[in-house]
């Protein structure tokens, strides 16, 4: 969970700079996040007494995993935009009446 938290924290801190409407930017963001989380997980496992099987095939798996994560990321953006539109209130349309108007009744 720590690698996912660190990647999420990094993305959250720079969310103003993320181009949310462009699929290529979403792909790059997803690829980088997937690759970063995988590398941080590997670093955590290496720092313990465990002996992970790391070789050239692991590099191929990391590359494919990163590309698949990047490819799925634009779909997640679309899904969560749909959820946001479905569950949030719709803004009320503007009326032709001003809020500060006075109504004069009678003669």
C-alpha positions as CSV (number, residue, x, y, z in Angstrom):
1,X,0.0,0.0,0.0
2,X,2.9,2.4,0.6
3,X,4.0,2.6,-3.0
4,X,0.4,3.3,-4.1
5,X,0.1,6.0,-1.4
6,X,3.4,7.6,-2.5
7,X,2.4,7.6,-6.2
8,X,-1.1,8.9,-5.3
9,X,0.4,11.6,-3.1
10,X,2.7,12.8,-5.9
11,X,-0.2,12.9,-8.4
12,X,-2.4,14.7,-5.9
13,X,0.2,17.4,-5.2
14,X,0.5,18.2,-8.9
15,X,-3.1,17.8,-9.9
16,X,-3.3,21.4,-11.1
17,X,-0.9,20.6,-13.9
18,X,-2.6,17.4,-15.1
19,X,-4.4,17.7,-18.4
20,X,-7.6,15.8,-17.6
21,X,-9.2,16.1,-21.0
22,X,-6.4,14.7,-23.1
23,X,-6.2,11.0,-23.6
24,X,-2.5,11.1,-24.4
25,X,-1.7,12.9,-21.1
26,X,-3.9,10.4,-19.3
27,X,-2.0,7.5,-21.0
28,X,1.4,9.0,-19.9
29,X,0.2,9.6,-16.4
30,X,-1.1,6.0,-16.1
31,X,2.1,4.6,-17.5
32,X,4.3,6.6,-15.2
33,X,2.1,5.8,-12.1
34,X,2.1,2.1,-12.9
35,X,5.8,1.9,-13.5
36,X,6.5,4.0,-10.4
37,X,4.4,1.9,-8.1
38,X,5.9,-1.3,-9.5
39,X,9.5,0.0,-9.0
40,X,8.7,1.2,-5.4
41,X,7.2,-2.2,-4.6
42,X,10.3,-4.0,-5.9
43,X,12.6,-1.6,-3.9
44,X,10.6,-2.4,-0.7
45,X,10.9,-6.2,-1.3
46,X,14.6,-5.9,-2.1
47,X,15.2,-4.0,1.2
48,X,13.8,-7.0,3.2
49,X,15.4,-10.3,3.5
50,X,13.3,-11.7,0.7
51,X,15.1,-12.9,-2.5
52,X,12.8,-11.9,-5.4
53,X,13.3,-13.5,-8.8
54,X,14.4,-10.5,-10.9
55,X,15.8,-11.0,-14.4
56,X,15.3,-9.9,-18.0
57,X,11.8,-11.4,-18.1
58,X,10.9,-9.2,-15.1
59,X,11.9,-6.2,-17.1
60,X,9.6,-7.3,-20.0
61,X,6.8,-7.9,-17.5
62,X,7.3,-4.4,-16.0
63,X,7.2,-2.8,-19.5
64,X,4.0,-4.6,-20.5
65,X,2.4,-3.9,-17.1
66,X,3.2,-0.2,-17.5
67,X,1.7,-0.1,-21.0
68,X,-1.4,-1.9,-19.9
69,X,-1.8,0.5,-16.9
70,X,-1.4,3.4,-19.2
71,X,-3.9,2.1,-21.7
72,X,-6.5,1.5,-19.0
73,X,-6.1,4.9,-17.4
74,X,-8.2,6.9,-19.9
75,X,-11.0,4.4,-19.4
76,X,-10.9,5.1,-15.7
77,X,-11.0,8.8,-16.3
78,X,-14.1,8.4,-18.4
79,X,-15.7,6.0,-15.9
80,X,-15.2,8.4,-13.0
81,X,-16.4,11.4,-15.0
82,X,-19.6,9.4,-15.7
83,X,-19.9,8.6,-12.0
84,X,-19.4,12.2,-11.1
85,X,-22.1,13.4,-13.5
86,X,-24.5,10.7,-12.4
87,X,-24.2,11.2,-8.6
88,X,-23.7,15.0,-8.4
89,X,-26.5,17.5,-8.5
90,X,-27.0,19.4,-11.7
91,X,-26.7,23.1,-11.5
92,X,-29.9,25.1,-11.8
93,X,-30.3,27.1,-14.9
94,X,-30.3,30.9,-14.6
95,X,-33.7,32.6,-14.5
96,X,-34.5,35.9,-16.1
97,X,-35.2,37.5,-12.8
98,X,-32.5,39.3,-10.8
99,X,-32.2,38.5,-7.1
100,X,-32.0,42.2,-6.2
101,X,-35.2,43.4,-8.0
102,X,-38.2,45.0,-6.3
103,X,-41.7,44.2,-7.0
104,X,-44.1,47.2,-6.7
105,X,-47.6,46.1,-6.1
106,X,-50.7,48.2,-6.1
107,X,-51.2,51.7,-7.6
